[in-house]
C-alpha cells in the first residue's frame, strides 16, 4: 500500500496530532505516522500522568496537614501506590484513545510505524513486522519530539537510576531519592515524592534551583521545599552515580567540596534532547541549531515543503507550544489569512509543585540586563481571603510593566492554583493591555485572582489590601 497526501505529519504527540487534525479541517488530505503511541510523551509519559500522580500527592498533603486544621480527625490506614499509579495510567490510556478517535473523526489516515525521509516530499514507513510503505506529500511536518537527556556517568537502568518515565511507575515509594535537575520535571517529582513520604535531595548545577524562573520565585520555592524537609544542593554537580547492594552511591561536587550520599533511587531530570536521528535529515541537508531542527517563524525548515514543530524544533519544550505551532504551521502552508508567528516570550510556563509556579515574559533580571526600566507590582497571598480560607496562603504574584509605555512585560506567580490563573495575564498581554487598563478591570471576590489585580495596583502605587 502507498499513498499521496497534501500534509504528512511524522509524530503523533500534542504538536503532531493537532497539526494533522487542523490540516484535515482545512480540507487537506492528511496522514500521520506514529511509531509508539498516539498522544506522544506528554500524554503517555509526561504532562498528563505526572499531574495524575501529583493529585495523589496533593491529597496526601490535605489529609496530613489540612484535615486537622479544618477539624477533621482522619485516620490514615495505609497507602497503595499501585492504585495511584493505576489511576495515572488509566487517565493516559483514556486520552490516548481519545486522540485516535479525533483523528478518525477528522478523516486523518494513521500509519503505525517508523518514518524516514527518503527525498523531498517522500517518506518511507516501516511497520513493526518490517513491511515498508512509501508515501508522498506536498508538505511534511516533523513532530518527533524529544527524550530525556542523560549526562556521562549517569546510566539509567529503570531500577536504581530513573528517568522520568521510570518515576511514573515506581514499584514502591523510595525512602530516599536524589533528583538531578530542578527544572519543571525535576522539581515536580521532588515535590511529588516528598509529599508521599520520601526524603528528597534536589541537586542543581546552576546557582539556584528553578534557574529559568524569576529569582524571587525560585528563592521562595527553595524556602518552601526546605521547610518540607528537602535537602537542596545548589551550584552542585553530580560527579558519579554508582548502584550498590546498599543503595545508590552519589558523589556530589559543590560549594562545600565533594560529598557522598547513599540513596535508594536517583532520578535524572536534566532536560531533553531532540529526536532527530534516523530521520534522513542529513541526506536532505536539513539545518540544525544546537541539535534541534532550525525553523523560521512559520515552522519552515531550509528544505522546501519540510517543516518542524514542537520539541524537535527547539525550546521551550512545552506541549502547548507544540500544539500552537502545529496550528500556525498548517494554517500558514494552507494560505489561511491572518496567521501570526508565535511570540516565544509570551509562552506561559507552569510547574505543578507545591506551591505551584506559573510565569511568562521577562523576569526582573532579564529586564535589567536588557536596559528596560520597569514598574513592578507584588501582592502576597497572605492578604488574600480565598487563599486564607483554603489554608494555602503561601506565595505571591509579581508583575512587570514597561515604565514608559505601561506595556505588560512579564508575570511571575507562586502559590495556590497559579497555573490556572497565569492565562489571565497572557490574554491581557495579547490584547495589549496596560497597567492602567488592567487596574480598571473588576475582579470577583473572593477569588485567588484578586491577587493579580492587587499586584497591578501595587505597580501603580495604589495597592488597597497590603
C-alpha positions as CSV (number, residue, x, y, z in Angstrom):
1,X,0.0,0.0,0.0
2,X,1.2,3.5,-0.7
3,X,-0.4,6.9,-0.6
4,X,-0.1,10.5,-1.6
5,X,-1.2,13.3,0.8
6,X,-1.3,17.1,1.0
7,X,0.1,17.0,4.5
8,X,2.0,14.2,6.2
9,X,2.9,14.5,9.9
10,X,5.6,12.4,11.5
11,X,4.9,12.1,15.2
12,X,1.6,11.9,17.0
13,X,2.3,14.0,20.1
14,X,0.5,17.2,21.1
15,X,2.0,19.0,18.1
16,X,1.7,16.3,15.5
17,X,-1.9,15.1,16.1
18,X,-3.1,18.7,16.3
19,X,-1.4,19.6,13.1
20,X,-2.9,16.6,11.3
21,X,-6.4,17.4,12.6
22,X,-6.1,21.1,11.6
23,X,-5.0,20.1,8.1
24,X,-8.0,17.9,7.7
25,X,-10.3,20.6,9.0
26,X,-9.0,22.9,6.2
27,X,-9.9,20.3,3.6
28,X,-6.4,18.9,3.1
29,X,-5.7,15.2,2.7
30,X,-3.8,14.4,5.8
31,X,-1.9,11.5,7.3
32,X,0.0,10.9,10.5
33,X,2.8,8.4,11.3
34,X,3.4,7.3,14.9
35,X,5.8,4.6,15.9
36,X,4.8,4.2,19.6
37,X,1.6,5.7,20.9
38,X,-0.7,8.5,19.9
39,X,-0.5,11.5,22.2
40,X,3.2,11.3,22.4
41,X,5.4,11.6,25.6
42,X,3.2,14.4,27.0
43,X,0.0,12.4,27.2
44,X,1.5,9.0,27.8
45,X,4.7,9.6,29.9
46,X,4.8,13.3,30.7
47,X,2.4,16.1,31.5
48,X,-0.8,14.1,32.0
49,X,0.3,11.1,34.1
50,X,2.6,13.3,36.2
51,X,-0.4,15.5,37.1
52,X,-2.4,12.5,38.0
53,X,0.3,11.4,40.4
54,X,0.6,14.9,41.8
55,X,-3.1,14.8,42.5
56,X,-2.4,11.9,44.8
57,X,0.4,13.9,46.5
58,X,-1.9,16.9,47.0
59,X,-4.4,14.6,48.6
60,X,-1.8,13.2,50.9
61,X,-0.9,16.7,51.9
62,X,-4.5,17.6,52.5
63,X,-5.0,14.5,54.7
64,X,-1.9,15.1,56.8
65,X,-1.8,18.8,57.0
66,X,-5.1,20.4,56.1
67,X,-7.7,18.0,57.6
68,X,-6.7,18.7,61.2
69,X,-6.8,22.4,60.5
70,X,-10.3,22.1,59.2
71,X,-11.5,20.0,62.2
72,X,-11.4,16.5,60.7
73,X,-9.8,13.6,62.5
74,X,-8.6,11.4,59.7
75,X,-7.1,8.0,60.4
76,X,-4.5,7.0,57.7
77,X,-4.6,3.3,57.4
78,X,-2.0,2.9,54.7
79,X,-1.4,3.8,51.1
80,X,-1.5,1.6,48.0
81,X,0.9,3.1,45.5
82,X,-0.3,0.7,42.8
83,X,-3.7,2.3,42.8
84,X,-2.4,5.8,42.4
85,X,-0.1,4.6,39.5
86,X,-3.1,2.7,38.0
87,X,-5.2,5.9,38.1
88,X,-2.4,7.7,36.4
89,X,-2.0,5.1,33.6
90,X,-5.8,4.9,33.1
91,X,-6.0,8.7,32.5
92,X,-3.3,8.5,29.9
93,X,-4.9,5.5,28.2
94,X,-8.3,7.2,28.1
95,X,-6.8,10.3,26.5
96,X,-4.7,8.3,24.0
97,X,-7.9,6.6,22.9
98,X,-9.5,10.0,22.5
99,X,-6.7,11.1,20.2
100,X,-7.3,8.1,18.0
101,X,-11.0,8.9,17.9
102,X,-10.4,12.5,17.0
103,X,-8.0,11.6,14.1
104,X,-10.5,9.1,12.7
105,X,-13.4,11.6,13.2
106,X,-11.5,14.2,11.1
107,X,-10.5,11.7,8.4
108,X,-6.8,11.6,9.1
109,X,-5.1,8.4,7.9
110,X,-2.9,7.0,10.7
111,X,0.2,4.8,9.9
112,X,1.6,2.7,12.8
113,X,5.4,2.6,12.2
114,X,8.7,4.4,12.0
115,X,9.0,7.1,9.3
116,X,12.1,8.1,7.4
117,X,12.6,10.8,4.8
118,X,13.8,9.3,1.5
119,X,13.7,12.5,-0.6
120,X,11.8,15.8,-0.8
121,X,8.2,15.0,-0.1
122,X,9.0,11.3,0.1
123,X,8.6,9.2,3.2
124,X,9.0,5.5,3.9
125,X,7.2,4.0,6.8
126,X,8.4,0.7,8.3
127,X,5.9,-1.2,10.3
128,X,6.8,-3.4,13.3
129,X,6.7,-6.5,11.1
130,X,9.3,-5.0,8.8
131,X,6.9,-4.1,6.0
132,X,7.7,-0.8,4.3
133,X,5.2,1.6,2.8
134,X,6.3,4.5,0.5
135,X,4.3,7.8,1.0
136,X,4.5,11.1,-0.7
137,X,3.2,14.5,0.4
138,X,3.4,18.1,-0.7
139,X,4.1,19.1,2.9
140,X,5.9,17.0,5.5
141,X,5.8,18.1,9.2
142,X,8.3,16.7,11.6
143,X,6.9,16.4,15.1
144,X,9.2,13.7,16.5
145,X,9.6,15.3,20.0
146,X,12.5,14.7,22.4
147,X,13.7,12.3,25.0
148,X,15.4,12.7,28.4
149,X,19.0,14.0,28.4
150,X,21.5,11.9,30.3
151,X,24.9,13.1,31.2
152,X,28.0,10.9,31.2
153,X,28.5,8.9,34.4
154,X,24.7,8.6,35.0
155,X,23.4,5.4,33.4
156,X,19.6,5.0,33.8
157,X,18.7,1.3,34.3
158,X,15.0,1.7,35.2
159,X,15.6,0.1,38.6
160,X,18.1,2.2,40.6
161,X,18.7,5.1,38.3
162,X,15.5,6.5,36.8
163,X,14.4,8.9,34.0
164,X,11.0,10.5,34.2
165,X,9.1,7.6,32.7
166,X,10.5,5.2,35.3
167,X,9.4,7.6,38.1
168,X,5.9,7.4,36.8
169,X,5.6,3.7,37.5
170,X,7.5,3.0,40.7
171,X,7.1,-0.3,42.4
172,X,7.3,1.3,45.8
173,X,7.8,4.8,47.3
174,X,11.6,5.1,47.9
175,X,12.7,6.1,51.4
176,X,15.4,8.3,49.9
177,X,15.6,9.9,46.4
178,X,18.2,12.1,44.7
179,X,16.8,14.2,41.9
180,X,19.3,15.6,39.4
181,X,17.9,18.9,37.9
182,X,15.4,21.3,39.2
183,X,13.6,22.4,36.1
184,X,9.9,21.7,35.9
185,X,10.3,17.9,35.6
186,X,12.8,17.6,38.5
187,X,11.0,20.0,40.7
188,X,7.6,18.3,40.2
189,X,9.0,14.8,41.0
190,X,10.8,16.2,44.0
191,X,7.6,17.7,45.3
192,X,5.6,14.6,44.5
193,X,7.8,12.1,46.3
194,X,8.3,14.4,49.2
195,X,4.6,14.6,49.8
196,X,4.4,10.8,49.6
197,X,7.0,10.5,52.4
198,X,10.3,10.3,50.6
199,X,13.4,12.1,51.9
200,X,14.4,14.1,48.8
201,X,17.8,15.6,47.8
202,X,17.4,18.1,44.9
203,X,20.6,18.8,43.0
204,X,21.0,21.8,40.6
205,X,24.2,22.8,38.8
206,X,23.0,26.4,38.5
207,X,23.4,28.8,41.4
208,X,19.7,28.5,42.2
209,X,17.0,25.9,41.8
210,X,14.5,26.6,39.0
211,X,17.0,28.8,37.2
212,X,14.7,29.9,34.5
213,X,12.2,31.4,36.9
214,X,12.3,34.8,38.5
215,X,14.9,34.9,41.2
216,X,12.3,35.8,43.9
217,X,10.1,32.9,42.9
218,X,13.0,30.5,42.9
219,X,14.1,31.6,46.3
220,X,10.6,31.3,47.7
221,X,10.2,27.7,46.3
222,X,13.6,26.8,47.8
223,X,12.5,28.0,51.2
224,X,9.2,26.1,51.0
225,X,11.0,22.9,49.9
226,X,13.5,23.2,52.8
227,X,10.6,23.8,55.2
228,X,9.1,20.5,54.0
229,X,12.4,18.7,54.8
230,X,14.0,18.5,51.3
231,X,17.8,18.9,51.1
232,X,18.7,21.5,48.4
233,X,22.1,21.3,46.7
234,X,22.6,24.4,44.5
235,X,25.7,25.1,42.4
236,X,26.4,21.4,42.6
237,X,27.4,18.8,40.1
238,X,26.8,15.1,40.3
239,X,30.2,13.5,39.7
240,X,29.1,9.9,39.7
241,X,26.2,7.6,40.4
242,X,27.1,4.0,41.4
243,X,24.4,1.5,42.3
244,X,25.4,-0.9,45.0
245,X,24.0,-3.6,47.4
246,X,23.0,-1.0,50.0
247,X,21.7,1.7,47.6
248,X,23.0,4.2,45.0
249,X,26.2,5.9,46.0
250,X,26.3,9.5,44.6
251,X,29.3,11.8,44.6
252,X,28.5,15.5,44.5
253,X,30.8,18.4,44.0
254,X,29.6,21.8,45.2
255,X,30.4,24.9,47.2
256,X,31.4,22.8,50.2
257,X,33.6,20.5,48.2
258,X,32.9,16.8,47.4
259,X,30.3,14.9,49.4
260,X,29.0,11.4,49.2
261,X,25.4,10.4,49.6
262,X,23.7,7.0,49.5
263,X,20.1,6.9,48.4
264,X,17.5,4.3,47.4
265,X,16.9,5.8,43.9
266,X,18.3,8.5,41.6
267,X,16.1,10.4,39.1
268,X,17.9,12.1,36.2
269,X,15.8,15.1,35.1
270,X,18.3,17.3,33.3
271,X,16.3,18.3,30.3
272,X,15.7,16.8,26.9
273,X,17.5,16.1,23.5
274,X,15.6,16.2,20.2
275,X,14.7,13.1,18.3
276,X,16.5,13.8,15.0
277,X,18.3,10.5,14.5
278,X,17.5,8.2,11.6
279,X,15.0,10.6,10.0
280,X,17.0,11.1,6.8
281,X,17.8,14.8,7.6
282,X,21.4,14.6,6.6
283,X,20.7,13.5,3.0
284,X,18.3,16.4,2.5
285,X,20.7,18.9,4.1
286,X,18.3,19.9,6.9
287,X,19.9,22.6,9.0
288,X,20.2,22.1,12.8
289,X,20.7,24.6,15.6
290,X,22.3,23.1,18.8
291,X,20.9,19.7,17.8
292,X,17.3,21.0,17.2
293,X,15.9,21.4,13.7
294,X,16.2,25.0,12.6
295,X,13.0,26.7,11.6
296,X,11.6,30.1,10.7
297,X,8.7,32.0,12.3
298,X,6.2,29.7,10.4
299,X,8.0,26.4,11.3
300,X,9.6,26.1,7.8
301,X,13.0,24.4,7.6
302,X,15.6,25.3,4.9
303,X,14.2,22.5,2.7
304,X,11.1,23.5,0.7
305,X,8.0,21.6,1.8
306,X,9.6,20.4,5.1
307,X,8.5,21.8,8.5
308,X,9.3,21.1,12.1
309,X,7.2,21.8,15.2
310,X,7.3,21.1,19.0
311,X,10.3,19.9,21.0
312,X,12.3,18.8,17.9
313,X,12.3,22.4,16.7
314,X,13.7,23.8,19.9
315,X,12.8,25.2,23.3
316,X,10.7,25.9,25.1
317,X,9.9,22.2,25.1
318,X,6.2,22.5,26.1
319,X,3.2,20.7,24.9
320,X,1.1,23.9,24.4
321,X,3.9,25.4,22.4
322,X,3.9,22.3,20.2
323,X,0.1,22.4,19.7
324,X,0.1,26.1,18.8
325,X,3.0,25.6,16.3
326,X,1.0,22.7,14.8
327,X,-1.9,25.0,14.0
328,X,0.1,28.0,12.8
329,X,2.3,25.8,10.6
330,X,-0.6,24.2,8.9
331,X,-2.6,27.4,8.5
332,X,0.4,29.2,7.0
333,X,1.1,26.4,4.5
334,X,-2.6,26.3,3.6
335,X,-2.6,30.1,2.9
336,X,-5.1,31.0,5.7
337,X,-5.2,34.7,6.1
338,X,-4.0,36.5,9.2
339,X,-1.7,33.8,10.6
340,X,0.7,35.3,13.1
341,X,4.0,33.8,14.1
342,X,4.4,32.7,17.7
343,X,5.9,35.1,20.2
344,X,8.1,32.8,22.3
345,X,8.5,35.5,25.0
346,X,4.8,35.1,26.0
347,X,4.5,31.4,26.1
348,X,3.4,30.5,29.7
349,X,5.3,28.0,31.8
350,X,3.7,26.1,34.6
351,X,5.3,23.9,37.2
352,X,2.9,21.8,39.3
353,X,5.0,21.7,42.5
354,X,3.6,22.6,45.9
355,X,3.5,25.6,45.8
356,X,2.7,25.9,42.1
357,X,4.7,28.2,39.9
358,X,3.5,29.9,36.7
359,X,5.1,32.6,34.6
360,X,5.6,34.2,31.3
361,X,7.6,37.0,29.7
362,X,10.6,38.9,31.2
363,X,12.0,38.3,34.6
364,X,13.2,41.3,36.6
365,X,16.8,40.2,36.0
366,X,16.2,40.0,32.2
367,X,14.6,43.4,32.1
368,X,17.6,44.9,33.9
369,X,20.0,43.1,31.6
370,X,18.2,44.5,28.6
371,X,18.2,48.0,30.0
372,X,14.4,48.1,30.3
373,X,13.0,50.4,33.0
374,X,10.2,48.6,34.7
375,X,7.4,49.2,37.2
376,X,7.0,46.1,39.5
377,X,3.9,45.2,41.5
378,X,3.7,42.5,44.1
379,X,0.9,41.0,46.2
380,X,1.2,38.3,48.8
381,X,-1.4,35.6,49.1
382,X,-1.3,36.1,52.9
383,X,-3.6,39.1,52.3
384,X,-6.0,37.2,50.1
385,X,-9.2,36.0,51.7
386,X,-9.8,33.0,49.4
387,X,-6.2,31.7,49.9
388,X,-6.6,32.0,53.7
389,X,-9.9,30.2,53.6
390,X,-8.2,27.4,51.6
391,X,-5.4,27.2,54.1
392,X,-3.0,27.8,51.2
393,X,-1.8,31.4,51.7
394,X,1.9,30.9,50.9
395,X,3.1,32.7,47.8
396,X,2.8,35.9,45.8
397,X,2.1,37.5,42.5
398,X,4.7,39.6,40.8
399,X,4.0,41.6,37.6
400,X,6.3,43.8,35.5
401,X,5.3,46.7,33.3
402,X,7.3,49.0,31.0
403,X,7.9,52.2,32.9
404,X,7.4,54.4,29.9
405,X,4.5,52.7,28.0
406,X,2.7,50.7,30.6
407,X,3.1,47.5,28.5
408,X,2.8,44.2,30.4
409,X,6.2,42.6,30.1
410,X,6.0,39.6,32.4
411,X,4.2,37.9,35.3
412,X,5.6,35.5,37.9
413,X,3.3,33.7,40.3
414,X,3.9,31.2,43.1
415,X,1.2,29.8,45.2
416,X,-2.2,28.0,45.1
417,X,-3.7,27.3,41.7
418,X,-1.5,29.9,39.9
419,X,-1.2,27.6,36.9
420,X,-4.9,28.2,36.4
421,X,-4.5,31.9,36.6
422,X,-1.5,32.8,34.5
423,X,-3.5,32.8,31.3
424,X,-5.4,35.9,32.6
425,X,-2.2,37.9,32.3
426,X,-1.4,36.1,29.0
427,X,-4.7,37.3,27.5
428,X,-4.1,40.8,28.8
429,X,-0.7,40.9,27.2
430,X,-2.0,39.6,23.9
431,X,-4.7,42.3,23.9
432,X,-2.0,44.9,24.6
433,X,-3.5,45.9,28.0
434,X,-1.6,48.4,30.1
435,X,-1.4,48.6,33.9
436,X,-3.9,51.4,33.8
437,X,-6.4,49.4,31.8
438,X,-5.9,46.3,34.0
439,X,-6.5,48.5,37.0
440,X,-10.0,49.2,35.8
441,X,-11.0,45.5,35.5
442,X,-13.5,44.3,38.1
443,X,-12.2,41.1,39.7
444,X,-14.7,38.8,41.5
445,X,-14.5,38.5,45.3
446,X,-13.5,36.3,47.0
447,X,-11.1,34.8,44.5
448,X,-7.4,34.0,44.3
449,X,-7.3,36.1,41.1
450,X,-7.8,39.2,43.2
451,X,-4.1,38.9,44.0
452,X,-3.4,39.6,40.3
453,X,-5.4,42.8,40.4
454,X,-3.7,43.9,43.6
455,X,-0.3,43.3,42.1
456,X,-1.3,45.6,39.2
457,X,-2.5,48.3,41.6
458,X,0.8,47.9,43.5
459,X,2.8,48.7,40.4
460,X,0.8,51.9,40.2
461,X,1.4,52.6,43.9
462,X,-2.3,52.1,44.6
463,X,-2.5,48.7,46.4
464,X,-5.5,48.6,48.6
465,X,-5.1,45.5,50.7
466,X,-1.4,45.4,51.7
